[in-house]
């Protein structure tokens, strides 16, 4: 019978897995940092493949250190960088670009423009996020368009999609009022 719970914390600078017993006591952990990619002043990116590989590695290492296997786990909880944006190829599942991290400032002008033309109020009314997440998605979408991959891109504002502007936080349905991207 599975008597342990694992928690994965995929954060801005590292990924960690912690394993707890039935009483809530920590029995094992493993953590790995990942590269902060800073292509220009104010720009912050992460390699999504590196994050995926580090996540798998910390889980396996934590299990190995505790001499447990996946079948010993009753549950796995995950938390991550909720406002980091990523686009991937829907056919291959591979990322089209590095993830744009929540700290990135390259889309501040887009967020300001959304606010000036009234769309900032619409976004704030529907979802609890910073407006630049929408700009992050538009920036990454633009990179996909420039690479002629518009039909292969999928969007994910990491973690809670509703919190990051693609669906409302109040209903599980895409919200046309929040759609700021061209139709595919």
C-alpha positions in Angstrom: 0.0 0.0 0.0 1.3 3.5 -1.0 2.1 5.4 2.2 4.2 8.3 1.0 3.5 11.6 -0.8 5.9 13.5 -3.0 5.8 17.2 -3.7 7.6 18.9 -6.6 8.4 22.6 -6.4 9.5 23.8 -9.8 10.6 27.3 -9.0 12.4 30.3 -10.6 15.9 29.1 -9.8 15.6 25.4 -9.0 13.4 22.3 -8.9 13.0 20.2 -5.8 11.2 17.0 -4.8 10.4 16.3 -1.2 8.9 13.0 0.0 6.8 12.8 3.2 5.5 9.9 5.2 2.0 9.3 6.5 2.7 11.5 9.5 3.9 14.4 7.4 7.5 14.0 8.3 10.0 14.6 5.5 11.9 11.4 4.6 13.8 12.6 1.5 14.5 15.4 -0.8 16.6 16.3 -3.9 17.0 19.7 -5.5 18.7 20.9 -8.7 19.2 24.5 -10.0 18.6 25.4 -13.6 20.3 28.0 -15.8 19.0 31.6 -15.8 19.2 32.7 -19.4 19.7 36.5 -19.6 19.9 37.4 -23.4 19.5 41.2 -22.8 19.1 43.5 -19.8 15.6 42.9 -18.3 15.1 39.6 -20.3 14.9 36.4 -18.3 14.4 33.0 -19.9 14.5 29.3 -19.0 15.2 26.3 -21.1 12.0 24.2 -20.8 13.8 21.0 -21.8 16.3 21.5 -18.9 13.4 22.1 -16.5 11.6 19.0 -17.7 14.8 16.9 -17.3 15.6 18.4 -13.9 12.1 17.6 -12.7 12.4 14.0 -13.7 15.8 13.8 -12.1 14.9 15.2 -8.7 11.9 12.9 -8.5 14.0 9.8 -9.3 16.9 11.0 -7.0 14.5 11.6 -4.1 13.0 8.2 -4.6 16.4 6.5 -4.9 17.8 8.2 -1.8 14.8 6.9 0.3 14.9 3.5 -1.4 11.3 4.0 -2.5 9.7 3.5 -5.9 6.9 5.3 -7.7 4.5 2.6 -6.5 5.2 3.7 -2.9 3.7 7.1 -3.6 0.0 7.7 -2.9 0.1 11.1 -4.5 2.3 13.7 -6.2 1.7 17.4 -5.8 3.2 20.0 -8.1 3.7 23.7 -7.9 5.5 25.8 -10.5 6.2 29.3 -11.9 2.6 30.4 -12.5 3.2 33.4 -14.7 6.0 32.0 -16.9 4.9 31.7 -20.5 5.8 28.9 -23.0 4.8 27.9 -26.5 5.3 24.4 -27.8 4.8 22.5 -31.1 1.5 20.6 -30.9 2.8 17.8 -33.2 6.2 17.1 -31.5 5.5 18.4 -28.0 8.8 20.2 -28.2 9.2 23.9 -27.1 9.4 26.5 -29.9 11.3 29.0 -27.7 12.7 29.3 -24.3 10.1 30.0 -21.6 9.7 33.7 -20.8 10.0 34.0 -17.1 7.6 36.0 -14.9 10.4 38.5 -14.1 11.0 39.4 -17.7 10.4 43.0 -18.6 10.5 42.9 -22.4 6.7 43.0 -22.7 6.1 46.0 -20.3 5.3 48.2 -23.4 2.6 45.7 -24.5 1.1 45.6 -21.0 1.1 49.4 -20.9 -0.6 49.6 -24.3 -3.2 47.1 -23.1 -3.8 49.3 -20.1 -4.0 52.5 -22.2 -6.7 51.1 -24.6 -8.8 49.7 -21.8 -8.0 46.0 -22.1 -6.0 46.1 -18.9 -9.3 46.6 -17.0 -10.8 43.7 -18.9 -7.9 41.4 -17.9 -7.9 42.5 -14.3 -11.7 41.9 -14.1 -11.3 38.3 -15.2 -8.0 37.0 -14.0 -5.6 37.8 -11.1 -2.4 38.2 -13.1 0.0 40.9 -14.2 -0.9 42.2 -17.6 2.6 41.5 -19.0 1.8 37.7 -19.0 -0.4 38.5 -22.0 2.4 40.4 -23.5 4.8 37.5 -22.9 2.4 35.2 -24.8 2.1 37.8 -27.6 6.0 38.1 -27.7 6.4 34.3 -27.9 3.6 34.0 -30.5 5.4 36.6 -32.6 8.6 34.5 -32.4 6.6 31.6 -33.7 5.1 33.6 -36.5 8.5 34.8 -37.5 9.7 31.2 -37.7 6.6 30.3 -39.8 5.3 27.9 -37.2 2.0 29.5 -36.5 0.0 26.3 -37.1 2.1 24.3 -34.8 2.1 26.5 -31.7 0.1 25.9 -28.5 0.0 28.3 -25.7 0.5 27.7 -22.0 0.9 30.3 -19.3 2.4 27.8 -16.9 0.4 26.5 -13.9 -3.2 27.7 -13.6 -4.3 28.6 -17.1 -7.3 30.5 -15.8 -5.0 32.5 -13.6 -2.8 33.4 -16.5 -5.4 34.8 -18.9 -6.5 32.1 -21.3 -9.6 31.0 -19.5 -11.6 32.8 -16.8 -11.0 32.0 -13.2 -14.8 31.7 -12.7 -15.7 29.1 -15.3 -13.8 26.4 -17.2 -14.4 27.9 -20.6 -12.3 30.0 -22.9 -13.3 33.7 -22.6 -13.6 35.6 -25.9 -13.2 38.9 -24.1 -9.7 37.8 -23.1 -8.6 36.6 -26.5 -5.9 39.0 -27.6 -4.2 36.7 -30.1 -5.2 36.3 -33.8 -7.3 33.3 -34.8 -5.3 30.3 -35.8 
